[in-house]
Amino acid sequence: MHVTIVGAGLGGLVLARVLHVHGVPVTVHEAEASPSARTQGGMLDIHEHNGQVALRAAGLFDEFRALVLEGHEASRVLAPDGTVLLDEPDDGTGGRPEVQRGELRRMLLDALPDGTVHWGHRVTGVRALGEGRHELTFADGTTETTELLVGADGAWSRIRPLLSDATPEYTGTSFVETYLFDGDTRHPRTAEAVGAGAMLANTPGKGIQAHRESDGRLHTYVALSRPQDWFAAVDFTDPAGAAERIAQEFEGWAPELTALITEGDTDPVLRPLNALPVGHRWDRVPGVTLLGDAAHLSVPNGEGANLAMFDGAELAVAIAAHPGDVEAALRAYEGALFPRSADEAAEAVRDFDLCFGANAPDSLIALLTGQA
């Protein structure tokens, strides 16, 4: 059996690595031109019950531990005026250690044989050939026939239509992403407000959320529950004007918080939040399946990367446990995937409402302290 994976994100790479550990040949096709084609996002907290399980299955747990930023599990909740409502330091237990997504991805790439990932291979078409085989067409005009095809290609998966006609829909909320560099020196009051790890200043329908990364970077996601046409009226080609317009929604908030928007060292980037229906599933189609956001895109609650990696490890183990029987492997994998992802998506919706719903920030504090 040879496994073909579309997408070199964390889920696809864990799948490739665990398959490699079990001696199953694998090829990964990635649309990006190289591993450094773009930045890979910010901090991830890797959870004991899913993300860490996947990394153990990949035989990379010690390498992962070497990437952990000690002390960054701290979290705090602030009121709009900057008052600290909750301050939880890193307790040192390592239950959800923080790492940089880019470094985690690099670790997984380095653990694969050279040539496993084919960069610059953007899928432009895919068709079923029968008996579980599929033909992929790439932007450069080349094609490849697969024995087992896995869509690990994210929210707007090109593989999903083989299985499902579901498409992600706008959730009603968008994030605006910004960075402050060298925060402790250049923005000391803001850096103090953010603290050692994560800071959340949320009220109903909006919030300023930031995380301290390595080298004193302060990475911010500004949340606003607004329709898409509201954001369409903001001219993001004028970075300063866009930042000012977003900041107007936080008039009267503490300047050390709004500085995360107005003093950004990078252009503000709009990140609309889309999601697949809770409980998304499909009928068994021979020779193809999905993992991660391609299978169960949800609103963010800290589980997305963990679930994608866990999916990848679980699928690899199922394939290794059913040598020569693709359909038995996929039935076993999807039989566990569907109820798990439905439960996780429902929990993500609940958590998101606690973060930004009518009772925020009290409901957010209840969530973080286990009282929700």
C-alpha positions in Angstrom: 0.0 0.0 0.0 1.2 3.5 -0.9 -0.5 6.4 0.8 -0.9 9.8 -0.9 -1.5 12.8 1.4 -2.5 16.2 0.1 -1.4 18.9 2.6 1.8 19.3 4.6 0.2 20.8 7.7 0.6 19.3 11.1 -2.0 16.6 10.6 -0.7 15.5 7.3 2.9 15.4 8.5 2.0 13.4 11.6 0.2 10.9 9.4 3.3 10.7 7.1 5.7 10.3 10.1 3.7 7.5 11.8 3.3 5.7 8.5 7.0 5.9 8.0 7.6 4.5 11.5 5.4 1.5 10.5 7.2 1.1 7.2 4.3 2.2 5.0 5.4 4.2 1.9 3.9 7.7 1.7 4.0 10.8 -0.5 2.9 14.3 0.6 1.9 16.9 -1.9 1.9 20.5 -0.7 0.9 23.6 -2.7 3.4 25.9 -1.0 6.7 26.3 -2.8 8.9 25.5 0.2 8.7 25.0 4.0 9.5 28.7 4.4 7.0 30.0 1.9 5.0 31.7 4.6 4.9 32.1 8.4 3.2 29.2 10.2 1.1 31.0 12.8 1.8 31.5 16.5 1.8 29.5 19.7 0.1 26.1 20.2 -0.7 24.4 23.4 -0.2 20.7 22.9 -2.6 18.7 25.0 -1.9 15.5 26.9 -4.9 13.6 25.6 -4.5 14.1 21.9 -1.6 16.2 20.6 0.9 14.6 22.9 -0.5 11.1 22.2 0.1 11.8 18.5 3.7 12.9 19.0 4.4 9.8 21.1 3.0 7.7 18.3 5.4 9.5 15.9 8.3 8.7 18.2 9.1 12.4 18.6 8.0 13.3 22.1 11.5 14.1 23.4 12.2 16.3 20.4 8.9 18.0 21.0 9.7 18.6 24.7 12.9 20.4 23.5 10.8 23.0 21.7 8.6 23.8 24.7 8.7 27.4 25.9 8.8 27.1 29.6 6.5 29.4 31.6 4.2 30.1 28.7 1.3 28.1 30.0 0.4 31.2 32.1 -2.9 32.9 31.3 -4.8 36.0 32.5 -8.1 37.7 31.9 -8.2 41.5 31.8 -11.1 43.9 31.9 -11.3 46.6 29.2 -9.8 49.1 31.6 -6.8 46.9 32.2 -7.8 45.5 35.5 -6.6 41.9 36.0 -9.6 39.7 36.7 -7.8 36.4 36.6 -4.1 35.6 36.8 -3.0 32.0 36.5 0.7 31.4 36.4 2.3 28.4 34.7 2.0 25.6 37.3 4.9 23.6 35.8 2.9 20.5 35.3 3.2 20.6 31.5 -0.3 19.5 30.8 -0.6 21.8 27.8 3.0 23.0 27.0 3.3 25.8 24.5 5.4 25.6 21.3 5.8 27.7 18.2 3.7 26.1 15.3 6.5 26.7 12.8 9.1 24.9 15.0 6.8 22.0 15.5 6.2 21.7 11.8 9.9 21.9 11.1 10.5 19.0 13.6 8.0 16.9 11.7 9.5 17.7 8.4 13.0 16.8 9.6 11.7 13.4 10.8 10.7 12.4 7.2 13.0 11.0 4.6 14.2 13.4 1.9 11.7 13.7 -0.9 8.6 12.6 1.0 7.1 16.1 0.6 6.7 17.3 -2.9 6.6 21.2 -2.7 4.9 23.4 -5.2 2.4 20.6 -6.0 -1.0 22.4 -6.0 -3.9 20.1 -6.7 -6.2 21.5 -9.4 -8.3 18.5 -10.0 -9.1 15.0 -8.7 -11.2 12.2 -10.1 -12.2 8.7 -9.1 -10.9 5.9 -11.4 -12.8 3.1 -9.7 -11.8 0.4 -7.2 -10.6 3.0 -4.7 -8.1 4.6 -7.1 -8.0 8.3 -7.8 -6.1 10.6 -10.2 -4.7 13.9 -9.0 -3.9 16.7 -11.4 -1.4 19.4 -10.4 -1.0 23.0 -11.5 2.1 22.1 -13.4 0.1 19.7 -15.6 1.4 16.5 -14.1 -0.8 13.8 -12.7 -0.6 11.0 -10.2 -2.7 7.9 -9.5 -3.3 7.0 -5.9 -4.0 3.8 -4.0 -5.1 5.6 -0.8 -5.8 9.3 -0.9 -6.0 11.4 2.3 -7.2 15.1 2.2 -5.2 16.9 4.9 -5.5 20.2 3.0 -7.5 22.3 5.4 -10.7 24.4 5.4 -11.0 24.7 1.6 -10.0 21.1 0.8 -9.8 20.0 -2.8 -10.3 16.4 -1.7 -13.5 16.9 0.4 -15.9 17.1 -2.6 -15.1 13.4 -3.3 -16.8 12.6 0.0 -19.1 15.5 0.9 -20.8 18.5 -0.6 -20.4 20.5 2.7 -18.5 23.7 2.6 -17.4 26.0 5.5 -19.7 28.9 6.3 -18.9 32.2 8.1 -19.5 32.0 11.8 -20.3 35.7 12.3 -16.9 36.5 13.9 -13.5 37.5 12.4 -10.1 37.9 13.9 -7.7 40.6 12.9 -4.1 39.5 13.5 -1.2 41.8 14.5 2.3 41.5 16.0 4.4 43.7 18.3 8.1 42.9 18.2 10.5 43.3 21.1 7.6 44.1 23.4 9.4 44.3 26.7 11.7 47.0 25.4 9.6 48.9 22.9 6.1 48.4 24.5 6.7 47.7 28.2 3.3 48.6 29.5 1.6 46.4 26.9 4.1 43.6 27.5 3.3 43.8 31.3 -0.4 43.6 30.5 0.0 40.5 28.4 2.1 38.7 31.0 4.1 35.6 30.6 1.7 33.6 28.4 -1.8 34.3 27.1 -3.9 37.4 27.8 -7.6 37.6 27.0 -9.6 40.8 27.3 -13.1 39.8 26.1 -16.5 41.3 26.3 -19.7 40.3 24.5 -19.0 40.1 20.8 -15.4 41.4 20.8 -12.1 41.0 22.5 -8.3 41.6 22.4 -6.3 38.4 22.8 -2.6 38.2 22.8 0.1 35.7 23.5 3.8 36.2 24.4 6.0 34.3 21.9 9.7 33.7 21.8 12.0 36.8 21.6 9.4 39.0 23.3 7.0 39.0 20.4 3.4 39.8 21.3 1.0 38.1 18.9 -2.5 39.4 18.9 -5.9 38.3 17.5 -8.5 41.0 17.8 -12.0 39.4 17.7 -15.1 41.2 16.4 -18.5 39.7 15.8 -19.5 41.6 12.7 -21.0 40.6 9.3 -18.6 40.1 6.4 -19.8 43.2 4.7 -18.7 45.3 7.7 -15.1 44.0 7.3 -15.4 44.5 3.5 -15.8 48.2 4.2 -12.5 48.3 6.0 -9.6 49.1 3.6 -6.9 46.6 4.6 -4.7 47.9 1.8 -4.3 51.0 4.0 -2.7 49.2 7.1 -2.7 52.3 9.4 -6.3 53.2 8.4 -7.5 49.7 8.9 -5.8 49.5 12.4 -7.4 52.7 13.4 -10.8 51.6 12.2 -10.6 48.3 14.2 -9.3 50.2 17.2 -12.4 52.5 17.1 -14.4 49.4 18.2 -12.5 49.5 21.4 -12.8 53.2 22.3 -12.3 53.8 26.0 -10.3 50.6 26.5 -6.9 50.8 28.3 -4.2 52.2 26.0 -1.9 49.3 26.8 -4.5 47.0 25.3 -5.4 49.1 22.2 -1.7 49.5 21.5 -1.7 45.9 20.4 -3.8 47.1 17.5 -2.6 50.7 16.8 1.1 50.1 17.4 1.4 46.8 15.4 4.7 46.2 13.7 3.0 44.1 11.0 0.1 45.0 8.7 -3.3 43.9 10.2 -4.5 40.7 8.6 -8.2 39.8 8.4 -8.9 36.2 9.5 -12.6 35.3 9.0 -13.7 32.4 11.1 -15.5 29.7 9.1 -16.8 26.3 10.2 -18.2 23.1 8.8 -21.5 21.8 10.3 -21.2 20.3 13.7 -21.2 16.5 13.2 -20.0 16.7 9.6 -19.6 13.2 8.2 -19.8 11.3 5.0 -20.6 7.8 3.6 -17.7 5.5 3.0 -16.1 6.2 -0.4 -13.5 3.6 -1.4 -9.9 4.8 -1.2 -10.2 8.3 0.2 -10.7 10.0 3.6 -10.0 13.3 5.4 -8.4 14.6 8.5 -8.1 17.8 10.5 -9.8 20.9 9.2 -10.7 19.2 6.0 -12.9 16.9 8.0 -14.2 18.9 10.9 -13.3 22.6 10.7 -14.6 24.4 13.8 -14.4 27.7 15.6 -11.0 28.0 17.4 -10.8 26.8 21.0 -7.2 25.6 21.1 -8.0 22.1 19.8 -7.6 22.4 16.1 -3.9 21.5 15.7 -4.2 18.9 18.5 -7.1 17.2 16.7 -5.4 17.2 13.3 -2.3 15.5 14.7 -4.4 13.0 16.6 -6.4 12.2 13.4 -3.2 11.7 11.6 -1.8 9.3 14.2 -5.0 7.4 14.5 -5.3 7.0 10.7 -1.7 5.8 10.4 -2.2 3.2 13.2 -5.4 1.9 11.5 -3.6 1.6 8.2 -0.7 -0.3 9.8 -3.2 -2.6 11.6 -4.9 -3.6 8.4 -2.1 -4.3 5.9 -3.5 -4.7 2.4 -7.1 -3.9 3.4 -7.6 -0.2 2.8 -11.3 -0.2 3.4 -11.0 -2.0 6.8 -8.5 0.7 7.8 -10.7 3.5 6.7 -13.8 2.0 8.4 -12.0 1.7 11.7 -10.6 5.2 11.4 -13.8 7.0 10.4 -15.8 4.9 13.0 -13.9 6.7 15.7 -13.4 10.0 13.9 -17.0 10.9 13.4 -18.3 10.8 17.1 -15.0 12.3 18.3 -15.0 15.2 16.0 -18.8 15.8 16.5 -18.2 16.0 20.3 -15.2 18.3 19.8 -17.0 20.6 17.4 -19.9 21.0 19.8 -17.6 21.7 22.7 -15.7 24.3 20.5 -19.0 26.2 19.8 -19.8 26.1 23.6 -16.3 27.4 24.5 -16.5 30.1 21.9 -19.8 31.4 23.3 -18.3 31.4 26.8 -15.4 33.5 25.4 -17.5 36.1 23.6 -21.1 35.5 24.6 -23.5 37.7 26.6 -21.9 36.8 29.9 -18.2 37.4 29.0 -15.8 37.9 30.7 -17.4 36.1 33.7 -18.2 33.1 31.5 -14.6 33.1 30.1 -13.2 33.0 33.7 -15.6 30.1 34.5 -14.2 28.3 31.5 -10.6 28.8 32.4 -11.1 27.9 36.0 -13.1 24.7 35.2 -16.4 26.1 36.6 -18.2 26.4 33.3 
